[in-house]
């Protein structure tokens, strides 16, 4: 879907030692991601350490990335929190800052009912004119978006996609068959099976350092060459294992980016620790 892109990266937020945001790191990272094939940049999501970003920092990052990317990629702003009023405010700030779309995580910690999840998502979707990608990640939020919830929310004119980090392929295929929602795989370990089941694209952490290969994976599946796609996926397994299954993804991928010289520092904000010290 052109309104979100296909090869989306869950972009890290470059920081200086001590935790201040790094403008040179952000500039270098965005250019690297655009040059390696990302057509969607998710700013201020989980991998971007969203819980540690202030409202001003979140809006400032969206503004800077949108200005730098221009028409080269879609900018999707993470605006979800556990407070509906705060999420609405962040959505409006992201729209004003130049975001092309919103990423809205299921409200976390307070464990709302499905009716509460629906009311929260509708309130945020009603707050702007931007398309919304829901983010279903029960391992982090403590609450899953039920299939019936996703199907109901698909009726909203601006709720158009799902970043699925639940890992239930049968459920994903069921919702796909009953709605027009575009599905995006949010679990790098399962990129190939999601694409094979009809996902529109990926929201990948690994793409921070391997976007050419995730782009090749998407293209190969679309071409119907699953043998070649499997070979690409198999080649990514060691990197995926190191980034996603050893410590914290955000810290690990920052360490990789710093080692490659793409960002100057691998700094993260507490409670995360840098990869080498976990």
N, C-alpha and C positions, 0 to 999 in steps of 0.2 A: 504494500500500500504506500503510495507516494507521500501520503500525509505523515507517515512515520518513518519511512525507509524500510529496508530489509536487513541490512548488516549493521545493526545497532550495537554500540559499545556502551557498557555501564562504566562511564568515565570516572577515574579516580580524581580526587581534588588535590593537586600538588600543594605541598606545604613546606615552609621553611622549618629548620630546627627551632623548637619552641612553639610551633603550631600556627604561626601566622600564614595566611595564604600566600602562595608564591606566584606572582604574575609572570615571571619568566618561565616557570615550570608549566603554567597553564598554556601560555602561548606556544611553547615548544610541543607540548602534548597534543594540542588541537591540530597543529600542522602535521604532526606525525600521523594522527588518526585519519585525517582527510587524505593524506598522501597514500595511505595503505589500504583504502577502500571502504571506510565507514561512511555510510550515507545517513546515519542517525546518531546523534550524540545525546546520551542521557546524562543530564547534569543534575547533581544533587540527589542522586539515588542512594541506595544502601552502600554501594561501592564507593560513592563519593562522600561517605561518612556524614550523611544527612543529619543524624541525630545531634551532631556536634556543631552544625552550622547555624549561625544566627539568621534571622529574617533578612537582615541587610546583606550578609554574605551570600545567602542563597540567591537573592535577586541580582546582586552584583555579578555573580558567576554567570547567571543566565544572560545578563546584558553583555558581558564581555565575550562569552562564547558565541552568542548570536551575531554580534558585530563582526567577530573574526571569521566565522564560518560563512556568513552571507548566504548565498544561494547554493553553496557547495554541499550542504547537509541540513537535515532537519534537526532542530534542537528541541528535545523533550525534557521538560523541567519536572523534577521530582518535587511534589508539593504535599504529599501525604503526611499527616501526623495523627496522634490519637485524639485530637481536639478538632471538631468540625469547623468551628469559627476560625481557628488558626489556619486550617487547610484552605478554607475559602479565601482568607487574606493572602496566603502565599500564592494561590492560583491567580488571583487578580494582579499581584505584584509580578508574577512570572509573565503574564500576558503583556503587562505594560513594559516589561524588560525585553520583549521581543521573542519569547518562546513560540514555537510552532505547534506544540502539543504539550499535554500534561501526563505525568505518570502518577497514579493515585493508588497508594498502598491501602490494603484493608486496615482499618483502625486497629492499633495494637494495644496491648496491656489491659485495657478496660474490658475486653472480651464482650463486645456487644452481641445482641441477637442478630439473626439474619435480617430482620426488619430494620434494626439499627444500622447495619452495614448498608442496606439499600438507601435509607434516608440520608446517611452521610455522603455516599457517592453521588446521589442526585443533587444534594445541596452544592457540592463542589462543581459538578458538571453544569449546573444552572448558573454558576457565578461568572463564567466567561463564555466566549465564543469559540474556544479552542477545542479540538478533538481530545478525547481522554482515553488513555490506556490504563485499564485496571491492573493492579499488581497483586496477584494471589500467592502469598508466601507464608503458609501457616506455621512453618518451622520458626519463623521470626515473630509473627503477630499473635500466635496462640489461637487464632480463629481462621478457618478456611471459608472461602466464598463457596457456598453450596451451588451445585449446578442450577437449581431453580433460581437462585439469586442472580447468577450470571445471565441466565435466559431473560429474567425480568429486566435487568439493567440494560440488556442489549436493545430494548425498546426505546431507550433514551436517544435522541438524535445525535448527541455528541459523544456518547460512550461507544467506541468503535473497535476497541482492541483489548486484548488481555496479555499481560506478561505472566506466563504460567510457571511458577516455581514450586508447584505442588507435586508434579511428577506422576500424576495419574493419567496415563495416555488414553485409557478408555473414556474417562470423564471428559477429557479434552475433545476427543472425537465426537462424543455425544453432543456437547455444546456446539461444536463446529457444525454438526449436521442440522441443528435446530435454530441457528442464528446466523447473522452475517458478520459476527465478530471475527477480527483477524487475530490469530493466535501467534504469540512470539515465545520461543523457548527461553526460559530464564534459568536453566540449569545446564551449564556447559557440558556436563557429562552426558546429557541426553539430547544434544543438538541434532544428531542424525535421525534418531527415531521420531522426534517431533516434526522435523522437516518432511520426513517420509510420510507422516500421517496428515500432512496438509498445513503445517504452520507457515505463516507468511514470512517469517524471518526469525532472527535471534536478537536477544538482548544479552550480550556476552561480556563477561569479565575478561576472559582470555583474549578477546579481540583487542584489548589495550596493547598487547605485544604481538598478536598474530592475526590481525584483521585481514591480511591478504588470504590467509588460509580459510578463515570463516567465510569470506566472500566466495572463495572457490567452492566450498562445501555447499553453500546455498545455490550457486549457479549449476553445479553438477547434479544436485537433486532435481532442480527444475528441468534440466535436460533429460532426466530419466535414467542417468547412468549411475545406478546404485553401487555397482562394483567399484567404480572410481571414487564415488562418495565415501564408501566404506574405507578405502585406502587413505583418503584425506583424514577422515575421522580417526582412524587407527594411528596415523602419524601425529595427531594432536594429543593422543592419550597421555604420554609422559608429561607434557607441559600442563595439561588440564589437571592431572593428578597432583603435580607439585603446587599449582596455584590454588586449587579448589579443595584439596583434601589434606593439606598439611598446614594447620594454623588458620589464619584469617585471610580470605581472598583479597581484601583491599590492601592489607599490609604486604602480602606476598607479591601482588602484581606491582605495587610501588617499588619493592626491592628489585624486581626484574627490570622495570623501566629505568631506575637509577643505574643499574648495572650496564644497561645498554646506552646510557648517556642521554636518554630522552628527557628525563627530568633531573634536576640537580640534586634532589634529596629524596630519601624514602620515608620522610617524616610522616607520622600519623598523630592523631589526637587521642589522648586517653578517653575511654578505657582500652583502646587498642594499643598494642606495642609493636615496634618495628619487627620485621620478620626475623631478623637474626637474634632477637632477644626474647622471643616467645617461649 
